[in-house]
């Protein structure tokens, strides 16, 4: 049996595994034009959607059920162990308490090993629901976030792999 040809670099870029920490998170409040304070997080989880399935049975037909699409629900984004350059995430949380209708857009870009963008998740109508400070340490001069959870109403995937 002949061995298949080995992929070239361009083909390999399309299927290679991506490093777990190779992502960029950008948050833009609806009432502001610029991004919130730049930050880096070691973990990003909770980008998910699930669809409820409705089961219908036809009277007299015991050998078949019909499965219909139901409502879609979305997860909750969790960012862990982050370091930011300011207090904008804390200010966003406080502002959302004062203005319950305030939302933001969140983009989670997945990067290739060469730091080019492979694709991005675009989360819409985001609301901060949890912000946890880390244990305080006098040796560190950084503003840190132990965990931040963000609820979102929907998301889309933008494929950047071909361009």
FISE-388913 format. One line per 5 residues: number of its first residue (from 0); for each residue y, z, x negated of N, C-alpha, C. Coordinates in Angstrom, 1 decimal, padded with zeros to 4 digits, m for minus. Layout:
NUM	Y,Z,X,Y,Z,X,Y,Z,X; ... $
This chain:
0	m001.2,000.0,m000.8,000.0,000.0,000.0,001.2,000.0,m000.9; 002.2,m000.9,m000.6,003.4,m001.0,m001.4,004.4,000.1,m001.1; 005.1,000.6,m002.1,006.1,001.6,m001.9,007.3,001.0,m001.4; 008.0,001.6,m000.4,009.3,001.1,000.1,010.4,001.1,m001.0; 011.3,000.2,m000.9,012.4,000.2,m001.9,013.2,001.5,m001.7 $
5	013.7,001.9,m002.9,014.6,003.1,m002.9,015.9,002.8,m002.4; 016.6,003.6,m001.6,017.9,003.3,m001.1,019.0,003.3,m002.2; 020.0,002.4,m002.0,021.1,002.5,m003.0,022.1,003.6,m002.5; 023.2,003.7,m003.3,024.1,004.8,m003.1,024.7,004.7,m001.7; 025.1,003.5,m001.2,025.7,003.4,000.1,024.7,003.8,001.2 $
10	023.5,003.4,001.1,022.5,003.8,002.1,022.2,005.3,002.1; 022.2,005.8,000.9,021.9,007.3,000.7,023.0,008.1,001.4; 024.3,007.7,001.3,025.4,008.4,001.9,025.2,008.5,003.4; 024.5,007.6,004.1,024.3,007.6,005.5,023.3,008.7,006.0; 022.3,009.0,005.1,021.3,009.9,005.6,021.1,011.2,004.8 $
15	021.8,011.3,003.7,021.5,012.5,002.8,021.9,013.8,003.5; 021.2,014.8,003.2,021.6,016.1,003.8,023.0,016.6,003.2; 023.7,017.3,004.1,025.0,017.7,003.7,025.0,019.2,003.4; 025.8,019.6,002.3,025.8,021.0,002.0,026.3,021.8,003.2; 025.8,023.0,003.3,026.1,023.8,004.5,027.5,024.3,004.5 $
20	028.1,024.5,003.3,029.5,025.0,003.3,030.5,023.9,003.2; 030.2,022.6,003.4,031.1,021.5,003.2,031.7,021.1,004.5; 032.6,021.9,005.0,033.3,021.6,006.3,034.7,022.1,006.2; 035.6,021.5,007.0,037.0,021.9,007.1,037.3,022.2,008.5; 038.0,023.3,008.8,038.4,023.7,010.1,039.9,023.6,010.2 $
25	040.4,022.9,011.2,041.8,022.8,011.5,042.1,023.2,012.9; 043.2,024.0,013.0,043.5,024.6,014.4,045.0,024.2,014.6; 045.3,023.6,015.7,046.7,023.3,016.1,046.9,023.8,017.5; 047.9,024.7,017.6,048.3,025.3,018.9,048.9,024.2,019.8; 048.7,024.2,021.1,049.4,023.3,022.0,050.9,023.3,022.0 $
30	051.4,024.5,021.7,052.9,024.7,021.7,053.6,024.4,020.3; 052.8,024.0,019.3,053.3,023.8,018.0,052.8,022.4,017.5; 053.5,021.8,016.6,053.1,020.5,016.1,052.2,020.6,014.8; 052.4,021.7,014.0,051.7,021.8,012.7,050.5,022.7,012.9; 049.6,022.6,011.8,048.4,023.4,011.8,048.7,024.9,011.6 $
35	047.8,025.7,012.0,047.9,027.2,011.7,047.7,027.3,010.2; 047.9,028.5,009.7,047.7,028.8,008.3,046.4,028.2,007.8; 046.5,027.6,006.6,045.3,027.1,006.0,044.3,028.2,005.7; 043.0,027.9,005.9,042.0,028.9,005.6,040.7,028.3,005.3; 039.8,029.1,004.8,038.5,028.6,004.5,037.5,029.7,005.0 $
40	036.4,029.2,005.6,035.4,030.1,006.2,034.1,029.7,005.5; 033.2,030.7,005.3,031.9,030.5,004.7,030.9,030.1,005.8; 031.2,030.3,007.0,030.2,030.0,008.1,030.9,029.5,009.3; 030.3,028.5,010.0,030.8,027.9,011.2,029.6,027.7,012.1; 029.6,028.3,013.3,028.4,028.2,014.2,028.9,028.1,015.6 $
45	028.1,027.6,016.5,028.4,027.7,017.9,028.9,026.4,018.5; 028.8,025.3,017.8,029.2,024.0,018.4,027.9,023.5,019.1; 027.9,023.7,020.4,026.8,023.3,021.2,027.1,023.0,022.6; 026.3,022.3,023.3,026.4,022.0,024.7,025.0,022.0,025.3; 025.0,022.4,026.5,023.7,022.3,027.2,023.9,021.9,028.7 $
50	022.9,021.2,029.2,023.1,020.7,030.6,022.0,021.3,031.5; 022.5,021.8,032.6,021.6,022.4,033.6,020.8,021.2,034.3; 019.6,021.4,034.5,018.8,020.4,035.2,018.4,020.9,036.6; 018.7,020.0,037.6,018.4,020.3,039.0,017.0,019.6,039.3; 016.2,020.4,039.9,014.8,019.9,040.2,014.8,019.7,041.7 $
55	014.4,018.5,042.1,014.2,018.2,043.6,012.8,017.9,043.8; 012.2,018.4,044.9,010.9,018.1,045.3,011.0,017.3,046.6; 010.2,016.2,046.7,010.1,015.4,047.8,009.0,015.9,048.8; 009.4,016.1,050.0,008.4,016.6,051.0,007.2,015.7,051.1; 006.0,016.2,051.1,004.8,015.4,051.2,004.3,014.8,049.9 $
60	005.2,014.8,048.8,004.8,014.2,047.6,004.6,015.3,046.6; 003.4,015.9,046.5,003.1,017.0,045.6,002.9,016.6,044.2; 002.8,015.4,043.9,002.5,014.9,042.5,003.8,014.6,041.7; 005.0,014.8,042.3,006.2,014.4,041.5,007.3,015.3,041.9; 008.2,015.5,040.9,009.4,016.2,041.1,010.5,015.3,040.4 $
65	011.7,015.4,040.9,012.8,014.6,040.4,013.8,015.5,039.6; 014.2,015.1,038.5,015.1,015.9,037.6,016.4,015.2,037.6; 017.5,015.9,038.0,018.8,015.4,038.1,019.7,016.1,037.1; 020.7,015.5,036.6,021.7,016.1,035.7,022.5,017.1,036.5; 022.7,018.2,035.9,023.6,019.3,036.5,024.8,019.5,035.6 $
70	025.5,020.6,035.8,026.7,020.9,035.0,026.4,021.1,033.6; 027.4,020.8,032.8,027.3,021.0,031.3,028.1,022.2,030.9; 027.5,023.1,030.1,028.2,024.2,029.5,028.4,024.1,028.0; 029.4,024.7,027.5,029.7,024.6,026.0,029.6,026.0,025.4; 029.3,026.0,024.1,029.1,027.3,023.4,030.4,027.9,023.0 $
75	030.4,028.8,022.1,031.5,029.5,021.6,031.5,029.4,020.0; 032.6,028.8,019.5,032.7,028.6,018.0,032.8,030.0,017.3; 032.0,030.2,016.3,032.1,031.4,015.5,032.4,031.1,014.1; 033.5,031.6,013.5,033.9,031.4,012.1,033.8,032.7,011.4; 033.1,032.7,010.3,032.8,034.0,009.6,033.3,034.0,008.2 $
80	033.7,035.2,007.7,034.1,035.4,006.4,035.1,034.4,005.9; 036.3,034.5,006.5,037.4,033.5,006.1,038.5,034.2,005.3; 039.2,033.3,004.6,040.3,033.8,003.8,041.4,032.8,004.2; 042.6,033.3,004.6,043.7,032.5,005.1,044.9,032.8,004.2; 045.9,031.9,004.3,047.1,032.1,003.5,048.2,032.8,004.3 $
85	047.9,033.2,005.5,049.0,033.9,006.3,048.4,034.6,007.5; 049.2,035.0,008.4,048.8,035.7,009.6,048.8,034.9,010.8; 048.8,033.6,010.7,048.9,032.7,011.9,047.8,032.9,012.9; 046.5,033.1,012.4,045.4,033.3,013.3,045.6,034.6,014.2; 046.1,035.6,013.5,046.4,036.9,014.3,047.6,036.6,015.3 $
90	048.6,035.9,014.8,049.7,035.6,015.7,049.3,034.7,016.9; 048.3,033.8,016.7,047.8,032.9,017.8,047.1,033.8,018.8; 046.3,034.8,018.3,045.6,035.7,019.2,046.6,036.5,020.0; 047.6,037.0,019.4,048.6,037.8,020.1,049.3,037.0,021.1; 049.7,035.7,020.7,050.4,034.8,021.6,049.6,034.5,022.9 $
95	048.3,034.3,022.7,047.4,034.0,023.8,047.3,035.1,024.8; 047.5,036.4,024.3,047.5,037.5,025.2,048.7,037.5,026.1; 049.9,037.1,025.4,051.1,037.1,026.1,051.3,035.9,027.0; 050.6,034.8,026.7,050.7,033.5,027.4,049.3,033.1,027.7; 048.7,033.5,028.8,047.2,033.2,029.0,046.9,031.8,029.1 $
100	047.9,030.9,029.4,047.6,029.5,029.5,047.7,028.8,028.1; 048.0,029.5,027.1,048.2,028.9,025.8,046.8,028.5,025.2; 046.7,027.2,024.8,045.4,026.7,024.2,045.7,026.1,022.9; 044.7,025.7,022.2,044.8,025.0,020.9,043.7,023.9,020.8; 043.9,023.0,019.9,042.8,022.1,019.5,042.2,022.5,018.2 $
105	040.9,022.4,018.1,040.2,022.7,016.9,039.4,021.5,016.4; 039.5,021.2,015.1,038.7,020.1,014.6,037.9,020.7,013.4; 036.6,020.4,013.5,035.6,020.8,012.4,035.1,019.6,011.8; 035.6,019.3,010.6,035.3,018.1,009.9,034.1,018.3,009.0; 033.1,017.5,009.0,031.9,017.6,008.1,032.1,016.7,006.9 $
110	032.1,017.2,005.7,032.4,016.4,004.5,031.2,016.0,003.8; 031.2,014.9,003.1,030.2,014.5,002.2,030.3,015.2,000.8; 029.4,015.0,000.0,029.4,015.7,m001.3,030.6,015.2,m002.2; 031.2,014.0,m001.9,032.3,013.5,m002.7,033.6,013.9,m002.0; 033.6,014.8,m000.9,034.7,015.3,m000.2,035.3,014.3,000.8 $
115	034.7,013.1,001.0,035.1,012.2,002.0,034.6,012.7,003.4; 035.3,012.4,004.4,034.9,012.9,005.8,033.7,012.0,006.3; 032.7,012.7,006.8,031.5,012.0,007.4,031.7,011.9,008.9; 032.3,012.9,009.5,032.6,012.9,010.9,033.2,014.2,011.3; 033.6,014.3,012.6,034.3,015.6,013.0,034.0,015.9,014.4 $
120	033.9,017.2,014.7,033.8,017.7,016.1,035.2,018.1,016.5; 035.6,017.5,017.6,037.0,017.8,018.2,036.8,018.7,019.4; 037.2,019.9,019.3,037.0,020.9,020.4,038.4,021.0,021.1; 038.3,020.9,022.5,039.5,020.9,023.2,039.7,022.1,024.1; 041.0,022.5,024.3,041.4,023.6,025.2,040.8,024.9,024.7 $
125	041.0,025.2,023.4,040.4,026.4,022.8,041.2,027.6,023.0; 040.5,028.7,023.1,041.1,030.0,023.3,040.4,031.1,022.4; 041.2,031.8,021.6,040.6,032.8,020.7,040.1,034.0,021.6; 038.9,034.4,021.4,038.3,035.5,022.2,037.9,036.7,021.3; 037.8,036.5,020.0,037.5,037.7,019.1,038.1,037.4,017.7 $
130	038.7,038.4,017.2,039.2,038.4,015.8,038.9,039.7,015.2; 038.2,039.7,014.1,037.7,040.9,013.5,038.2,040.9,012.0; 038.8,042.0,011.7,039.3,042.2,010.3,038.1,042.7,009.4; 038.1,042.4,008.1,037.1,042.9,007.3,037.4,044.3,006.8; 036.5,044.9,006.1,036.8,046.2,005.5,037.9,046.0,004.5 $
135	038.8,046.9,004.5,040.0,046.7,003.6,039.7,047.2,002.2; 040.2,046.4,001.2,039.9,046.7,m000.2,041.2,046.5,m001.0; 041.6,047.5,m001.7,042.9,047.5,m002.4,042.9,046.5,m003.5; 041.8,046.1,m004.0,041.7,045.1,m005.1,042.0,043.7,m004.7; 041.8,043.4,m003.5,042.0,042.0,m003.0,043.4,041.8,m002.5 $
140	044.0,040.7,m002.8,045.4,040.4,m002.3,045.4,039.3,m001.3; 044.2,039.0,m000.7,044.1,037.9,000.3,044.1,038.5,001.7; 044.5,037.6,002.7,044.5,037.9,004.1,043.1,037.4,004.5; 042.2,038.3,005.0,040.9,037.9,005.3,040.6,038.1,006.8; 039.6,037.3,007.2,039.1,037.4,008.6,037.6,037.5,008.5 $
145	037.1,038.6,009.0,035.6,038.8,008.9,034.9,037.8,009.9; 035.5,037.7,011.1,034.9,036.9,012.2,035.9,036.5,013.2; 035.9,035.2,013.6,036.7,034.8,014.7,035.9,034.0,015.6; 036.0,034.3,016.9,035.3,033.5,017.9,036.3,032.8,018.8; 036.0,031.5,019.1,036.9,030.7,019.9,036.1,030.0,021.0 $
150	036.5,030.2,022.2,035.9,029.5,023.4,036.6,028.2,023.5; 035.8,027.2,023.9,036.3,025.8,024.1,035.7,025.2,025.4; 036.5,024.3,026.0,036.1,023.7,027.3,035.2,022.5,027.1; 035.4,021.8,026.0,034.6,020.6,025.8,034.7,020.2,024.3; 033.9,019.3,023.8,034.0,018.7,022.5,033.5,017.3,022.5 $
155	034.0,016.6,021.5,033.5,015.2,021.2,033.2,015.1,019.7; 032.4,014.2,019.4,032.0,013.8,018.0,032.7,012.5,017.6; 033.5,012.5,016.5,034.1,011.3,016.0,033.3,010.9,014.7; 032.7,009.8,014.8,031.9,009.3,013.7,032.8,008.7,012.6; 032.8,009.1,011.4,033.6,008.6,010.3,032.7,008.0,009.2 $
160	031.4,007.9,009.5,030.4,007.5,008.5,030.5,006.1,008.1; 031.0,005.2,008.9,031.1,003.8,008.6,032.4,003.4,008.0; 033.4,004.3,007.9,034.7,003.9,007.4,035.2,004.7,006.4 $
